[in-house]
Amino acid sequence: MTGSLPFGLSAPRPGLESDLFAPIFTTSRIAGWTANLLERYADSRLIRPDSEYIGPQERPYVPLAAR
């Protein structure tokens, strides 16, 4: 989860100027991007989550007109 959702839910509360929404959001994103870059440079590889397709292996083709 990113920090966007909690911030988006709490941003409209009283006391936080609406002019500060974009700078606060941007600052949190830059911090995350910087951490990601530092991790990549430390390992010299791109970090991607593992994924495995578990759906049906083969499905018959159905022409668009028949759908």
C-alpha positions as CSV (number, residue, x, y, z in Angstrom):
1,M,0.0,0.0,0.0
2,T,1.3,3.5,-0.8
3,G,0.9,6.5,1.4
4,S,-1.6,8.0,-1.0
5,L,-4.7,6.3,0.4
6,P,-4.2,7.2,4.1
7,F,-3.2,10.8,3.1
8,G,-6.2,11.1,0.8
9,L,-8.5,10.1,3.5
10,S,-7.0,12.3,6.2
11,A,-6.2,15.4,4.0
12,P,-9.6,17.1,4.2
13,R,-9.5,17.3,8.0
14,P,-9.6,20.8,9.5
15,G,-6.3,22.5,10.0
16,L,-4.5,21.2,6.8
17,E,-4.5,23.9,4.1
18,S,-5.7,22.6,0.7
19,D,-2.7,24.3,-0.9
20,L,-0.4,21.8,0.9
21,F,-2.1,18.7,-0.5
22,A,0.0,18.5,-3.6
23,P,3.4,19.3,-2.0
24,I,2.8,16.7,0.8
25,F,1.7,14.1,-1.7
26,T,4.7,14.8,-3.9
27,T,7.2,14.7,-1.0
28,S,5.9,11.2,0.1
29,R,6.2,9.9,-3.5
30,I,9.7,11.3,-3.9
31,A,10.8,9.6,-0.7
32,G,9.4,6.2,-1.9
33,W,11.1,6.6,-5.3
34,T,14.4,7.5,-3.7
35,A,14.2,4.4,-1.5
36,N,13.4,2.2,-4.5
37,L,16.4,3.6,-6.4
38,L,18.8,3.1,-3.5
39,E,17.6,-0.5,-3.2
40,R,18.2,-1.1,-6.9
41,Y,21.6,0.4,-6.9
42,A,22.6,-1.6,-3.9
43,D,21.8,-4.9,-5.6
44,S,22.5,-3.8,-9.2
45,R,19.2,-5.4,-10.4
46,L,15.6,-4.4,-11.0
47,I,13.3,-5.7,-8.3
48,R,10.1,-7.2,-9.6
49,P,7.6,-9.3,-7.6
50,D,7.3,-12.9,-8.6
51,S,4.1,-13.9,-10.4
52,E,2.7,-17.1,-11.6
53,Y,-0.3,-17.5,-13.9
54,I,-2.7,-19.9,-12.4
55,G,-5.6,-19.6,-14.9
56,P,-6.7,-22.0,-17.6
57,Q,-3.8,-23.0,-19.9
58,E,-5.7,-23.1,-23.2
59,R,-9.0,-21.6,-24.2
60,P,-10.8,-21.8,-27.5
61,Y,-10.8,-18.7,-29.7
62,V,-14.3,-17.2,-30.0
63,P,-14.8,-14.7,-32.9
64,L,-15.9,-11.3,-31.9
65,A,-19.3,-11.6,-33.7
66,A,-20.0,-14.8,-31.7
67,R,-19.4,-13.3,-28.3
